């Protein structure tokens, strides 16, 4: 089963595990040449697939809707936030793609094709056509990865990161259908082609498409649209470069969390800013603190935080082993200033 935020060390968040955080707990296993440790959790997704399909039907959607804060049975916990989050939805597609790359032939396509398809079916069903903009939109209601917008969930629309993840997830699921010898799903293509673009303000991306547009606290989640994710048709690198610089200058770092610094590093790496990537991982801020025992300390009642550890490992793997479209050079995410000599082995390329 996916772990809770503090593993078995502490009863954080009622002992439940959070599916939007599972990427930060486990994606690094595949990148560090240990895909079998990620794969151990995939059977649990298969086990709760009937419950996820039932949740989607209850909400009026197709496919499988993966819940947020759950126990072993996959039942969604009562929450003012959980039922409105969507960024966990493409995670099983990402996991399956990592495993496909790590295994010979098309073993993963046969094993996890149903999980990928069920995730994509919900995603395509969730996007709504907006007559005013002639685009498919996400939300409302919705709470993005940057949960600061929770009180506005009845009107939040088109968060930048979720738009990019929707596009990537549907495109990847479509590629899986092709590998399995199946025809394209027309609805998935329609949503990809017609998906709204993120809101742009003063040459950079906002976090969401409605007022207040960008709150400069909590997770700078719009950076995940290009860093955590490869380039998609909804993102322009030039705009993301300006967004990155805006976050560097103005963000309230005391309000961030342990996995936000790896987010910053991965975006910097894709933008070709190796020094910024290293500096992000070394940012002097309260929740970027690693104790001698390895724990990512957050605060007195949260002395360890595994997503921070997992994020650090994922970012280092990416900066060292590269990513899809990375420059053809050693350790492409590190500074190219002649002062670094990076040796590594056994790391896999990130999407």
Secondary structure, DSSP 8 states (H G I E B T S, - for coil): ----TTTTSS-GGGG-EEGGGHHHHHHHHHHTT-HHHHHTTHHHHHHHHHHHHHHHHHTT-SS----SEE-TT--B---TTGGGB-TTTTHHHHHHHHHHHHSSTTHHHHHHHHHHHHHHHHHHHH-EEETTTTEEE-BSS-B-SSGGGGGGTTT-B--HHHHHHHHHHHHHHHHHHHHTT----HHHHHHHHHB----EETTEE-SSSSTT---SSS--GGGGGTTTS---TT--HHHHHHHHHHHHHH--GGG--TTHHHHHHHHHHHTT-HHHHHHHHT--STTSEE-TTS-EE-BTTB---HHHHHHHHHHHHHHHH-BTT--SSTTTTS--SS-------S---B-
